[in-house]
Structures are given as structure tokens and as C-alpha cells.
Amino acid sequence: MENLNAIIAGLTFLGVILAIVFETLHLTVAAFLGALILVFAHIMTLGEAVQYISQSYSTLALFLA
């Protein structure tokens, strides 16, 4: 099961990076969509996602710029 979680997380990361590189989605939308996929797939909890965001305000500021 952990391998499946790693595969889903890796594919989500790759998809977000490709969406950003080819400019099919705005950077902010792609990042939040990737996070939502991980939350809905139960790879990470909403609490963990909020904790990661709260630890790096500067990264979030780059997404919103």
C-alpha cells in the first residue's frame, strides 16, 4: 500500500510540474489541485497539508504572486 501511495504522489508531482511547465494551468491552481488530489486520495491528511503550508509562508507567497 505504501508503494501505491508513493506512485500516486510521484505521478501527482509530475503532473503538476508538467502543467506548470507547459502553462496549461496557472501555478497557483496547479499547486492547489495537486494538494487536493493528495488529500482526496488519502495520501496526506488535511491537517498535514495545513501544517506544511503554515511552515513555509514564503513558498506560499511565491505561489500567489
mmCIF file as gemmi writes it, N, C-alpha and C atoms, coordinates in Angstrom:
data_model
loop_
_atom_site.group_PDB
_atom_site.id
_atom_site.type_symbol
_atom_site.label_atom_id
_atom_site.label_alt_id
_atom_site.label_comp_id
_atom_site.label_asym_id
_atom_site.label_entity_id
_atom_site.label_seq_id
_atom_site.pdbx_PDB_ins_code
_atom_site.Cartn_x
_atom_site.Cartn_y
_atom_site.Cartn_z
_atom_site.occupancy
_atom_site.B_iso_or_equiv
_atom_site.pdbx_formal_charge
_atom_site.auth_seq_id
_atom_site.auth_asym_id
_atom_site.pdbx_PDB_model_num
ATOM 1 N N . MET Axp A 1 ? 0.812 -1.2 0 1 0 ? 1 A 1
ATOM 2 C CA . MET Axp A 1 ? 0 0 0 1 0 ? 1 A 1
ATOM 3 C C . MET Axp A 1 ? 0.855 1.264 0 1 0 ? 1 A 1
ATOM 4 N N . GLU Axp A 2 ? 1.985 1.224 0.707 1 0 ? 2 A 1
ATOM 5 C CA . GLU Axp A 2 ? 2.869 2.384 0.739 1 0 ? 2 A 1
ATOM 6 C C . GLU Axp A 2 ? 3.47 2.651 -0.629 1 0 ? 2 A 1
ATOM 7 N N . ASN Axp A 3 ? 3.74 1.601 -1.393 1 0 ? 3 A 1
ATOM 8 C CA . ASN Axp A 3 ? 4.269 1.793 -2.738 1 0 ? 3 A 1
ATOM 9 C C . ASN Axp A 3 ? 3.245 2.47 -3.635 1 0 ? 3 A 1
ATOM 10 N N . LEU Axp A 4 ? 1.975 2.102 -3.475 1 0 ? 4 A 1
ATOM 11 C CA . LEU Axp A 4 ? 0.918 2.736 -4.256 1 0 ? 4 A 1
ATOM 12 C C . LEU Axp A 4 ? 0.811 4.216 -3.899 1 0 ? 4 A 1
ATOM 13 N N . ASN Axp A 5 ? 0.91 4.543 -2.616 1 0 ? 5 A 1
ATOM 14 C CA . ASN Axp A 5 ? 0.885 5.944 -2.193 1 0 ? 5 A 1
ATOM 15 C C . ASN Axp A 5 ? 2.049 6.72 -2.791 1 0 ? 5 A 1
ATOM 16 N N . ALA Axp A 6 ? 3.213 6.112 -2.824 1 0 ? 6 A 1
ATOM 17 C CA . ALA Axp A 6 ? 4.388 6.769 -3.397 1 0 ? 6 A 1
ATOM 18 C C . ALA Axp A 6 ? 4.21 6.978 -4.893 1 0 ? 6 A 1
ATOM 19 N N . ILE Axp A 7 ? 3.629 6.013 -5.562 1 0 ? 7 A 1
ATOM 20 C CA . ILE Axp A 7 ? 3.407 6.139 -7.007 1 0 ? 7 A 1
ATOM 21 C C . ILE Axp A 7 ? 2.402 7.254 -7.289 1 0 ? 7 A 1
ATOM 22 N N . ILE Axp A 8 ? 1.307 7.288 -6.524 1 0 ? 8 A 1
ATOM 23 C CA . ILE Axp A 8 ? 0.301 8.34 -6.716 1 0 ? 8 A 1
ATOM 24 C C . ILE Axp A 8 ? 0.909 9.718 -6.442 1 0 ? 8 A 1
ATOM 25 N N . ALA Axp A 9 ? 1.682 9.829 -5.38 1 0 ? 9 A 1
ATOM 26 C CA . ALA Axp A 9 ? 2.314 11.113 -5.047 1 0 ? 9 A 1
ATOM 27 C C . ALA Axp A 9 ? 3.3 11.522 -6.129 1 0 ? 9 A 1
ATOM 28 N N . GLY Axp A 10 ? 4.08 10.591 -6.624 1 0 ? 10 A 1
ATOM 29 C CA . GLY Axp A 10 ? 5.042 10.899 -7.681 1 0 ? 10 A 1
ATOM 30 C C . GLY Axp A 10 ? 4.372 11.319 -8.976 1 0 ? 10 A 1
ATOM 31 N N . LEU Axp A 11 ? 3.306 10.62 -9.348 1 0 ? 11 A 1
ATOM 32 C CA . LEU Axp A 11 ? 2.581 10.98 -10.57 1 0 ? 11 A 1
ATOM 33 C C . LEU Axp A 11 ? 1.879 12.328 -10.431 1 0 ? 11 A 1
ATOM 34 N N . THR Axp A 12 ? 1.371 12.599 -9.239 1 0 ? 12 A 1
ATOM 35 C CA . THR Axp A 12 ? 0.748 13.902 -8.99 1 0 ? 12 A 1
ATOM 36 C C . THR Axp A 12 ? 1.778 15.013 -9.104 1 0 ? 12 A 1
ATOM 37 N N . PHE Axp A 13 ? 2.935 14.81 -8.507 1 0 ? 13 A 1
ATOM 38 C CA . PHE Axp A 13 ? 4.015 15.794 -8.591 1 0 ? 13 A 1
ATOM 39 C C . PHE Axp A 13 ? 4.423 16.017 -10.042 1 0 ? 13 A 1
ATOM 40 N N . LEU Axp A 14 ? 4.595 14.937 -10.778 1 0 ? 14 A 1
ATOM 41 C CA . LEU Axp A 14 ? 4.991 15.043 -12.179 1 0 ? 14 A 1
ATOM 42 C C . LEU Axp A 14 ? 3.913 15.778 -12.986 1 0 ? 14 A 1
ATOM 43 N N . GLY Axp A 15 ? 2.655 15.453 -12.726 1 0 ? 15 A 1
ATOM 44 C CA . GLY Axp A 15 ? 1.563 16.123 -13.426 1 0 ? 15 A 1
ATOM 45 C C . GLY Axp A 15 ? 1.512 17.614 -13.146 1 0 ? 15 A 1
ATOM 46 N N . VAL Axp A 16 ? 1.728 17.985 -11.884 1 0 ? 16 A 1
ATOM 47 C CA . VAL Axp A 16 ? 1.726 19.405 -11.522 1 0 ? 16 A 1
ATOM 48 C C . VAL Axp A 16 ? 2.892 20.124 -12.192 1 0 ? 16 A 1
ATOM 49 N N . ILE Axp A 17 ? 4.055 19.526 -12.163 1 0 ? 17 A 1
ATOM 50 C CA . ILE Axp A 17 ? 5.229 20.147 -12.791 1 0 ? 17 A 1
ATOM 51 C C . ILE Axp A 17 ? 5.004 20.307 -14.296 1 0 ? 17 A 1
ATOM 52 N N . LEU Axp A 18 ? 4.453 19.282 -14.956 1 0 ? 18 A 1
ATOM 53 C CA . LEU Axp A 18 ? 4.204 19.381 -16.398 1 0 ? 18 A 1
ATOM 54 C C . LEU Axp A 18 ? 3.148 20.434 -16.706 1 0 ? 18 A 1
ATOM 55 N N . ALA Axp A 19 ? 2.111 20.533 -15.867 1 0 ? 19 A 1
ATOM 56 C CA . ALA Axp A 19 ? 1.083 21.559 -16.071 1 0 ? 19 A 1
ATOM 57 C C . ALA Axp A 19 ? 1.673 22.96 -15.938 1 0 ? 19 A 1
ATOM 58 N N . ILE Axp A 20 ? 2.626 23.115 -15.031 1 0 ? 20 A 1
ATOM 59 C CA . ILE Axp A 20 ? 3.273 24.415 -14.854 1 0 ? 20 A 1
ATOM 60 C C . ILE Axp A 20 ? 4.217 24.716 -16.016 1 0 ? 20 A 1
ATOM 61 N N . VAL Axp A 21 ? 5.001 23.724 -16.425 1 0 ? 21 A 1
ATOM 62 C CA . VAL Axp A 21 ? 5.984 23.936 -17.493 1 0 ? 21 A 1
ATOM 63 C C . VAL Axp A 21 ? 5.299 24.274 -18.81 1 0 ? 21 A 1
ATOM 64 N N . PHE Axp A 22 ? 4.24 23.546 -19.15 1 0 ? 22 A 1
ATOM 65 C CA . PHE Axp A 22 ? 3.552 23.774 -20.41 1 0 ? 22 A 1
ATOM 66 C C . PHE Axp A 22 ? 2.45 24.826 -20.302 1 0 ? 22 A 1
ATOM 67 N N . GLU Axp A 23 ? 2.343 25.445 -19.134 1 0 ? 23 A 1
ATOM 68 C CA . GLU Axp A 23 ? 1.415 26.535 -18.874 1 0 ? 23 A 1
ATOM 69 C C . GLU Axp A 23 ? -0.033 26.178 -19.226 1 0 ? 23 A 1
ATOM 70 N N . THR Axp A 24 ? -0.433 24.95 -18.924 1 0 ? 24 A 1
ATOM 71 C CA . THR Axp A 24 ? -1.824 24.566 -19.124 1 0 ? 24 A 1
ATOM 72 C C . THR Axp A 24 ? -2.687 25.03 -17.957 1 0 ? 24 A 1
ATOM 73 N N . LEU Axp A 25 ? -2.085 25.183 -16.793 1 0 ? 25 A 1
ATOM 74 C CA . LEU Axp A 25 ? -2.768 25.708 -15.617 1 0 ? 25 A 1
ATOM 75 C C . LEU Axp A 25 ? -1.893 26.783 -14.994 1 0 ? 25 A 1
ATOM 76 N N . HIS Axp A 26 ? -2.524 27.741 -14.323 1 0 ? 26 A 1
ATOM 77 C CA . HIS Axp A 26 ? -1.767 28.742 -13.58 1 0 ? 26 A 1
ATOM 78 C C . HIS Axp A 26 ? -1.031 28.044 -12.445 1 0 ? 26 A 1
ATOM 79 N N . LEU Axp A 27 ? 0.083 28.588 -12.039 1 0 ? 27 A 1
ATOM 80 C CA . LEU Axp A 27 ? 0.926 27.992 -11 1 0 ? 27 A 1
ATOM 81 C C . LEU Axp A 27 ? 0.141 27.724 -9.718 1 0 ? 27 A 1
ATOM 82 N N . THR Axp A 28 ? -0.648 28.691 -9.29 1 0 ? 28 A 1
ATOM 83 C CA . THR Axp A 28 ? -1.416 28.534 -8.057 1 0 ? 28 A 1
ATOM 84 C C . THR Axp A 28 ? -2.447 27.428 -8.171 1 0 ? 28 A 1
ATOM 85 N N . VAL Axp A 29 ? -3.165 27.403 -9.284 1 0 ? 29 A 1
ATOM 86 C CA . VAL Axp A 29 ? -4.197 26.393 -9.499 1 0 ? 29 A 1
ATOM 87 C C . VAL Axp A 29 ? -3.578 25.005 -9.553 1 0 ? 29 A 1
ATOM 88 N N . ALA Axp A 30 ? -2.474 24.866 -10.243 1 0 ? 30 A 1
ATOM 89 C CA . ALA Axp A 30 ? -1.804 23.561 -10.353 1 0 ? 30 A 1
ATOM 90 C C . ALA Axp A 30 ? -1.332 23.066 -8.988 1 0 ? 30 A 1
ATOM 91 N N . ALA Axp A 31 ? -0.753 23.947 -8.197 1 0 ? 31 A 1
ATOM 92 C CA . ALA Axp A 31 ? -0.251 23.552 -6.873 1 0 ? 31 A 1
ATOM 93 C C . ALA Axp A 31 ? -1.382 23.13 -5.953 1 0 ? 31 A 1
ATOM 94 N N . PHE Axp A 32 ? -2.444 23.926 -5.916 1 0 ? 32 A 1
ATOM 95 C CA . PHE Axp A 32 ? -3.565 23.578 -5.042 1 0 ? 32 A 1
ATOM 96 C C . PHE Axp A 32 ? -4.296 22.337 -5.541 1 0 ? 32 A 1
ATOM 97 N N . LEU Axp A 33 ? -4.389 22.155 -6.849 1 0 ? 33 A 1
ATOM 98 C CA . LEU Axp A 33 ? -5.017 20.954 -7.397 1 0 ? 33 A 1
ATOM 99 C C . LEU Axp A 33 ? -4.21 19.709 -7.016 1 0 ? 33 A 1
ATOM 100 N N . GLY Axp A 34 ? -2.883 19.809 -7.093 1 0 ? 34 A 1
ATOM 101 C CA . GLY Axp A 34 ? -2.033 18.69 -6.677 1 0 ? 34 A 1
ATOM 102 C C . GLY Axp A 34 ? -2.213 18.357 -5.211 1 0 ? 34 A 1
ATOM 103 N N . ALA Axp A 35 ? -2.312 19.387 -4.371 1 0 ? 35 A 1
ATOM 104 C CA . ALA Axp A 35 ? -2.532 19.155 -2.939 1 0 ? 35 A 1
ATOM 105 C C . ALA Axp A 35 ? -3.889 18.525 -2.69 1 0 ? 35 A 1
ATOM 106 N N . LEU Axp A 36 ? -4.911 18.974 -3.41 1 0 ? 36 A 1
ATOM 107 C CA . LEU Axp A 36 ? -6.239 18.398 -3.245 1 0 ? 36 A 1
ATOM 108 C C . LEU Axp A 36 ? -6.274 16.935 -3.673 1 0 ? 36 A 1
ATOM 109 N N . ILE Axp A 37 ? -5.565 16.608 -4.723 1 0 ? 37 A 1
ATOM 110 C CA . ILE Axp A 37 ? -5.504 15.206 -5.163 1 0 ? 37 A 1
ATOM 111 C C . ILE Axp A 37 ? -4.902 14.338 -4.069 1 0 ? 37 A 1
ATOM 112 N N . LEU Axp A 38 ? -3.837 14.818 -3.444 1 0 ? 38 A 1
ATOM 113 C CA . LEU Axp A 38 ? -3.195 14.046 -2.378 1 0 ? 38 A 1
ATOM 114 C C . LEU Axp A 38 ? -4.091 13.911 -1.154 1 0 ? 38 A 1
ATOM 115 N N . VAL Axp A 39 ? -4.855 14.948 -0.846 1 0 ? 39 A 1
ATOM 116 C CA . VAL Axp A 39 ? -5.768 14.876 0.298 1 0 ? 39 A 1
ATOM 117 C C . VAL Axp A 39 ? -6.916 13.923 -0.003 1 0 ? 39 A 1
ATOM 118 N N . PHE Axp A 40 ? -7.523 14.045 -1.182 1 0 ? 40 A 1
ATOM 119 C CA . PHE Axp A 40 ? -8.665 13.192 -1.519 1 0 ? 40 A 1
ATOM 120 C C . PHE Axp A 40 ? -8.271 11.738 -1.746 1 0 ? 40 A 1
ATOM 121 N N . ALA Axp A 41 ? -7.014 11.495 -2.125 1 0 ? 41 A 1
ATOM 122 C CA . ALA Axp A 41 ? -6.536 10.125 -2.294 1 0 ? 41 A 1
ATOM 123 C C . ALA Axp A 41 ? -6.047 9.535 -0.972 1 0 ? 41 A 1
ATOM 124 N N . HIS Axp A 42 ? -6.164 10.296 0.107 1 0 ? 42 A 1
ATOM 125 C CA . HIS Axp A 42 ? -5.745 9.878 1.451 1 0 ? 42 A 1
ATOM 126 C C . HIS Axp A 42 ? -4.247 9.588 1.528 1 0 ? 42 A 1
ATOM 127 N N . ILE Axp A 43 ? -3.471 10.298 0.716 1 0 ? 43 A 1
ATOM 128 C CA . ILE Axp A 43 ? -2.016 10.219 0.804 1 0 ? 43 A 1
ATOM 129 C C . ILE Axp A 43 ? -1.548 11.063 1.998 1 0 ? 43 A 1
ATOM 130 N N . MET Axp A 44 ? -2.176 12.21 2.177 1 0 ? 44 A 1
ATOM 131 C CA . MET Axp A 44 ? -1.895 13.061 3.327 1 0 ? 44 A 1
ATOM 132 C C . MET Axp A 44 ? -3.227 13.601 3.843 1 0 ? 44 A 1
ATOM 133 N N . THR Axp A 45 ? -3.239 13.966 5.107 1 0 ? 45 A 1
ATOM 134 C CA . THR Axp A 45 ? -4.464 14.489 5.693 1 0 ? 45 A 1
ATOM 135 C C . THR Axp A 45 ? -4.52 16.003 5.495 1 0 ? 45 A 1
ATOM 136 N N . LEU Axp A 46 ? -5.691 16.553 5.685 1 0 ? 46 A 1
ATOM 137 C CA . LEU Axp A 46 ? -5.842 17.995 5.566 1 0 ? 46 A 1
ATOM 138 C C . LEU Axp A 46 ? -5.004 18.708 6.625 1 0 ? 46 A 1
ATOM 139 N N . GLY Axp A 47 ? -4.912 18.128 7.814 1 0 ? 47 A 1
ATOM 140 C CA . GLY Axp A 47 ? -4.084 18.713 8.875 1 0 ? 47 A 1
ATOM 141 C C . GLY Axp A 47 ? -2.614 18.765 8.498 1 0 ? 47 A 1
ATOM 142 N N . GLU Axp A 48 ? -2.126 17.693 7.87 1 0 ? 48 A 1
ATOM 143 C CA . GLU Axp A 48 ? -0.731 17.687 7.418 1 0 ? 48 A 1
ATOM 144 C C . GLU Axp A 48 ? -0.502 18.735 6.336 1 0 ? 48 A 1
ATOM 145 N N . ALA Axp A 49 ? -1.459 18.871 5.424 1 0 ? 49 A 1
ATOM 146 C CA . ALA Axp A 49 ? -1.326 19.867 4.367 1 0 ? 49 A 1
ATOM 147 C C . ALA Axp A 49 ? -1.276 21.277 4.951 1 0 ? 49 A 1
ATOM 148 N N . VAL Axp A 50 ? -2.145 21.562 5.914 1 0 ? 50 A 1
ATOM 149 C CA . VAL Axp A 50 ? -2.156 22.882 6.554 1 0 ? 50 A 1
ATOM 150 C C . VAL Axp A 50 ? -0.855 23.109 7.317 1 0 ? 50 A 1
ATOM 151 N N . GLN Axp A 51 ? -0.347 22.068 7.957 1 0 ? 51 A 1
ATOM 152 C CA . GLN Axp A 51 ? 0.916 22.197 8.698 1 0 ? 51 A 1
ATOM 153 C C . GLN Axp A 51 ? 2.077 22.524 7.762 1 0 ? 51 A 1
ATOM 154 N N . TYR Axp A 52 ? 2.152 21.862 6.61 1 0 ? 52 A 1
ATOM 155 C CA . TYR Axp A 52 ? 3.215 22.148 5.644 1 0 ? 52 A 1
ATOM 156 C C . TYR Axp A 52 ? 3.105 23.572 5.115 1 0 ? 52 A 1
ATOM 157 N N . ILE Axp A 53 ? 1.876 24.01 4.851 1 0 ? 53 A 1
ATOM 158 C CA . ILE Axp A 53 ? 1.687 25.372 4.343 1 0 ? 53 A 1
ATOM 159 C C . ILE Axp A 53 ? 2.067 26.388 5.405 1 0 ? 53 A 1
ATOM 160 N N . SER Axp A 54 ? 1.701 26.141 6.658 1 0 ? 54 A 1
ATOM 161 C CA . SER Axp A 54 ? 1.992 27.1 7.72 1 0 ? 54 A 1
ATOM 162 C C . SER Axp A 54 ? 3.487 27.197 8.024 1 0 ? 54 A 1
ATOM 163 N N . GLN Axp A 55 ? 4.26 26.184 7.667 1 0 ? 55 A 1
ATOM 164 C CA . GLN Axp A 55 ? 5.697 26.212 7.921 1 0 ? 55 A 1
ATOM 165 C C . GLN Axp A 55 ? 6.456 27.003 6.864 1 0 ? 55 A 1
ATOM 166 N N . SER Axp A 56 ? 5.823 27.264 5.727 1 0 ? 56 A 1
ATOM 167 C CA . SER Axp A 56 ? 6.563 27.932 4.653 1 0 ? 56 A 1
ATOM 168 C C . SER Axp A 56 ? 5.715 29.02 4.012 1 0 ? 56 A 1
ATOM 169 N N . TYR Axp A 57 ? 5.621 30.143 4.696 1 0 ? 57 A 1
ATOM 170 C CA . TYR Axp A 57 ? 4.856 31.263 4.166 1 0 ? 57 A 1
ATOM 171 C C . TYR Axp A 57 ? 5.502 31.83 2.907 1 0 ? 57 A 1
ATOM 172 N N . SER Axp A 58 ? 6.815 31.802 2.824 1 0 ? 58 A 1
ATOM 173 C CA . SER Axp A 58 ? 7.49 32.376 1.656 1 0 ? 58 A 1
ATOM 174 C C . SER Axp A 58 ? 7.189 31.581 0.388 1 0 ? 58 A 1
ATOM 175 N N . THR Axp A 59 ? 7.106 30.264 0.514 1 0 ? 59 A 1
ATOM 176 C CA . THR Axp A 59 ? 6.759 29.444 -0.645 1 0 ? 59 A 1
ATOM 177 C C . THR Axp A 59 ? 5.335 29.725 -1.086 1 0 ? 59 A 1
ATOM 178 N N . LEU Axp A 60 ? 4.426 29.845 -0.147 1 0 ? 60 A 1
ATOM 179 C CA . LEU Axp A 60 ? 3.04 30.16 -0.476 1 0 ? 60 A 1
ATOM 180 C C . LEU Axp A 60 ? 2.942 31.54 -1.123 1 0 ? 60 A 1
ATOM 181 N N . ALA Axp A 61 ? 3.737 32.465 -0.663 1 0 ? 61 A 1
ATOM 182 C CA . ALA Axp A 61 ? 3.728 33.804 -1.263 1 0 ? 61 A 1
ATOM 183 C C . ALA Axp A 61 ? 4.179 33.749 -2.722 1 0 ? 61 A 1
ATOM 184 N N . LEU Axp A 62 ? 5.12 32.876 -3.048 1 0 ? 62 A 1
ATOM 185 C CA . LEU Axp A 62 ? 5.543 32.718 -4.43 1 0 ? 62 A 1
ATOM 186 C C . LEU Axp A 62 ? 4.414 32.161 -5.282 1 0 ? 62 A 1
ATOM 187 N N . PHE Axp A 63 ? 3.623 31.239 -4.739 1 0 ? 63 A 1
ATOM 188 C CA . PHE Axp A 63 ? 2.503 30.667 -5.497 1 0 ? 63 A 1
ATOM 189 C C . PHE Axp A 63 ? 1.447 31.718 -5.801 1 0 ? 63 A 1
ATOM 190 N N . LEU Axp A 64 ? 1.215 32.614 -4.868 1 0 ? 64 A 1
ATOM 191 C CA . LEU Axp A 64 ? 0.148 33.603 -5.032 1 0 ? 64 A 1
ATOM 192 C C . LEU Axp A 64 ? 0.583 34.835 -5.813 1 0 ? 64 A 1
ATOM 193 N N . ALA Axp A 65 ? 1.861 34.936 -6.117 1 0 ? 65 A 1
ATOM 194 C CA . ALA Axp A 65 ? 2.363 36.114 -6.852 1 0 ? 65 A 1
ATOM 195 C C . ALA Axp A 65 ? 2.083 36.01 -8.335 1 0 ? 65 A 1
